[in-house]
Amino acid sequence: MNSARIRIPLLDLRAQYHNIKPEIDQAIAGVLESSQFVLGAEVAAFENEFAAYCATEGCIALNSGTSAIHLALLAAGVGPDDEVITVPFTFVASVAAVLYTGARPVLVDVEPRSFTMDPAALEAAITPRTKAILPVHLYGQSADMDPILEVARRHRLVVIEDAAQAHGAKYKGLPAGSIGDMACFSFYPGKNLGAYGEGGAVTTSNSKHERTIRMLRDWGQDRKYHHALRGFNYRMEGLQGAILRVKLRHLEAWTNARRAVTAQYNELLRDAEVTTPQEMPWARHVYHAYTVRSRDRDALQAALQAEGIQTGIHYPLPVHLQPAYADLGYGRGDFPQAEEAAAQVLSLPVYPELPSESVQEVAVAVKKFSSRTVHAPV
Ligand SMILES: Cc1ncc(COP(=O)(O)O)c(C=O)c1O
């Protein structure tokens, strides 16, 4: 593969930092002065602000999105002998966190236009052991939550949103994070709301779950050195809380900028031989990723790379085909939509600061590739 110098990166965290440098530098200096390096006032303030943003009563700040899923599941009472239903077309953490609790992940296929949990496949996966459903709002678009909630209500199951990629996304007007019983966010640096290191949170309006998660993140303490639960060290750092507070103030503007970039892509790629992402009727998509489908994905990626355009594949292998998860008992052919998506998806550069000329260049390169080869549209 030709490895030309990257001219247009998939994302550019440095550009974002430079746009907000004075605010960030001041926030960092404030934490150094207060020396509240773990939890503390900035983290507490961020929790309040992020809960308000998600329209929930509570938010518990943690050290990663994976920890968020782990603790939400524990708060829901999930443990060994239980089953949790999620999807194979996700980042591996969604499934790994289920295994941390000792429960068994049960997978259902995705719906091919939204890449999110297919509600029609859900009912058949429920057994007497099912305890929770973990739909993933992949790429920044909410799963179709109403039919999922309806099934959950009938079977008395807990619904936990994996909103790791969906800060600011909406489902029928409701913010991601406020739809299920609990929701899990990641603040990994490249996320739409990203820390300068690891970070995560659970949002919930259930005060009992909130209290349990607060204890579990800090060694299960209900007061200092009194351990009511067997907990973890999953606390958010003070610096991350302060940085996230600054960035949260910009999130809506950044989301609008992402949506402007993706609207431009949609327009320019209308007659290209790729399938552009579909914003579902229920969704406000926040385009954590702008992911097209191509039957000739690997060649398209190589052609773009040769022009200095960086792309990503999210994700090349569904979780059920990953060697580490072979013992879940699934095999090739079990989830045809997930498998087909994994073979076809390609994420193009998208970030709020991406110049319109770069969007144009990427689109021209995609179309040049399309006209060079004869493919049927996917
Ligand atoms: C869908 C999904 N779930 C969970 C996670 C885990 O988050 P983290 O990397 O913060 O642990 C991520 C992000 O990496 C993700 O994309």
The ligand as an ORCA input file, in Angstrom:
! r2SCAN-3c Opt
* xyz 0 1
  C     -19.270      1.659     21.458
  C     -18.210      1.768     22.518
  N     -18.416      1.203     23.719
  C     -17.518      1.304     24.701
  C     -16.326      1.989     24.537
  C     -15.349      2.002     25.651
  O     -14.959      3.251     26.059
  P     -13.496      3.512     26.655
  O     -12.522      3.369     25.536
  O     -13.580      4.890     27.201
  O     -13.269      2.495     27.733
  C     -16.090      2.618     23.312
  C     -14.909      3.455     23.043
  O     -13.826      3.258     22.970
  C     -17.024      2.488     22.264
  O     -16.817      3.056     21.076
*
